[in-house]
């Protein structure tokens, strides 16, 4: 394992975050805080509690998930697409660096940024509400696994995209709607039975539900099933990345 190569890629990507700290850190934290203030104040004044949890506190896990999924995809997809766009990807591919080291460097940096953003949002939320975390270790486990999984997904998206507009298609037209319909601002138990069944086909429901369980010990689906869905998505992304580098898909041309 070439740790120097991993370190070089990781430090380069983290340095980019520090050069663009307003875009990378301030913007997502501010936008999520606005979601929290607006939805928490406007809707929270009408909905006092959900499953025994104050509405302002109830939406915090969903908002953190929304932020880290979006940022993980954005950071990792741009990180690998930009070398493709400029042509420097061929220098990386011809260097004595394995695809494992490339993936660890890029995905590790993207996941680190997302984890930092998630923790900052969590700290910001604590200024507005009394926030308690029933299972902090499980909360951190979900935070890390989901950040890594969606960073891998963004890495795949960045390789697949052959234009700047394609980098935004999946996050805007797929991930964002699934997140809003995945229980970010409500419990699916509040829906009619038919729509509860439909919601169970939304994979984001399992991610948000498991993450929320770590806070309040209540969830829309079993915690074991949520963890299984996260791990399944992670292994699926790992398999896809392995196949991409094995076949050279979108890398050799």
N, C-alpha and C positions, 0 to 999 in steps of 0.2 A: 504493500500500500504506500503510495507516494503522498505522504502527509504534507510535504512542502507545496505540492500542486493544489491540494485541497485548501490549504491555508491561503495560498495566493488568490484563488478564485473567491474564497469566502471573504477575505479582507477587501478585495476589490469591490464586491457587491455591497458590503457593509459601508465602505467609504462613500459609495454612491448615495446611500441613504443619508449619510451625514451631510453631503453636499446639497441635498434637496430635502432637508428636514421638514420644511413647511409642507411640501407636497407629500412626503412619505409618512410623516408622523402627525403633524398639526392638523392637516386637512381631514383625514379619516377620524381622528379623535373628536374634532370639532363637529363634523357632520353627525357622528353617532351621538354626541352629547345633545345636539339639537333634536334628534329623534327622541331621545330620552326626555328632554324637557317638554317638547310639544306633545308627544303621545302620553307621557306620564301625567302632565298637567291637564290636558284637554280631556282625554279619555279616562284618566285616573280619577277625575272628579265625578265621573258617572259610574265607574266600576271600582268599587272599594277594594274587593278582594277576589282572587281566583284560587280555589283550592286552599283557602286559609292564608294566602300570601298577599300582601298589599300589592296592588297593580303596578306601582312604580318599581317595586323590587322584582316582581314577576317577569317583567320584560327585559331585565338586565342580561340574563344569559342569552336570550335570543338576539339582542343587539350586539353582544360580543361575538356571537357566531356569525352574524351578518358581516361584521367588520373583518374578522380574520379570514373568512372564506373569500371575500372580495379581494382583500389585500394579498393573500397568498397567491391567488390566481394571477392578479395583476403584476406583482413583483417578479414571480418566476417566469411568466410568459414573456414579459419584456426583456428580462435578463438573457434569455436564450435566443429570442427573436432578433434583438439588435445585432449580435454578431453575424447572424444569417443575412441581415439587411446590408451590413457593411462589407461582408465577405470575409471577415476575420475568423469565422467559424472553421474555415479550412486550416488555419494555423493551429487552432485548438485540436482539431481532429488528427493532424499530422504530428502533434507533440507526443512525447513518450508518457502519455497520461491515459489511463483506462477510462471507460465510460462510467464506471462506478465512482471514480474520483471526481469526474466532471459533475455527475448528478449530486454527489454529496456536497460539493462546493456550492453549486447554484441553488439547489433545493434547501440546503442547510441555512444559507443566508436568507432566502425568502421566508422560510419558516421562523427563523429568529426574529425577523422584522415583525411578522404577524403576532408572535408571542408577546413581544414588547408592546405592540399596539393594544392587544387584548388586556394585558396587565395594567396599562395606563388607563384604559377605559374603565376597568374594574375599580381602580383607585379613584377615578373621577366620579363614578357612580356613588361611591361611599360618602361623598360630600353632600349628596342630595337625599340619600335614604339610609336607614339603618340596615346594613347588609351583613348577613351571616352566611357562612359557608359551612354546611354540615360535614362535607367530606372534601377537604382541600386537596388531598392527594389525588382523588379521582377527578376532581375538577382540573388539576394540572395535567393529568394523564389525557383527558379528553382534549384539552387545549393544545397539547403537543401533538397528539395523533392527528387531530383535524388540521392543524397548521401544516404538518408534514404531508398529509394526504392531498390537500388542495394545492400545496406548492408543487407536488408531483404532477397533479392534474394540469396546473398552469404551465409547467415545463412541457408537457405533451402538447398542450394547446399552442405554445410558442413555436414548437417544431412544425406542427400541422399548418399553422397560418402562413399564407404566402402574400399577405397584405396587412397593413396596419388596421384596416377596418375589421378584419377577422379576429383580431385580438379582443375586440369588445363584443362580438356577437354572442358568444356563449355566456360571459358574465352578465350582460345586460338582458338578453332575451331568455336565458335559461336559469342561471343561478339566482338572480335577483327575484324573479317571480316565485321560484320554488321556495326561497327563504321566507318571503312575505306570506306564502300560503302554507308554510311549514310550522306554524305555531309560534312565530316570533312575538306577536302581540296578543296571542290568545291561546287558550287550551283547546285542542280539537274536541274535547268532551263537551264544549259549548255548542258544537255544530249539530245539525240534525243527523240521525243515525246513518243515512245514506252518504252524506258528505264526510262523516267520520271514516267510513270504509274507503272512500275515494282518497282521503288524506293519507291513509296508510300506504298508498303506492308512491307517496312523495318521500324520497330517501332523506331529505333534509329534516323531516319530522323526527326521525330516529336520532339524528345528531343533536338537535336542539333539546329533545326530550331527555336524553342521557346527560347532557351538560346541565340542564336545569335540575335534574335529580341530585346531582352533586351539591347543589346549593340548598334545596328545600326538601329533599327526599320525597318529592311527588313528581310523577311523570305520566305522559300519555301512553308510553309503551314500557315494557320491562327493561331495566337497566342492562341486563345481559344481552338482550336483543340489540339494544342501541350500540353497545360495545362491539358486538359481532358485526354490525353493519359498517362501523368505522374501520375495523380491521379488514373486512372484506373489500371495501373500497380502496384501502391502502395497498393490499396485495394485488388488486386488479391494476392499479396504476403502476406498481413495480413491474408487473408482467408486461404491461404496454411499453414502458421505457426500455426494458430489456429487449423486446422485439424490435423497437425502433433502431437501437444501436446495432443489433445483430443483422438486420436487413438493410440498414442505411436509409430508411424511409425519410424522405424530405431532407436528407443530409448530404447526399452525394451529388445533388444537382442544384 
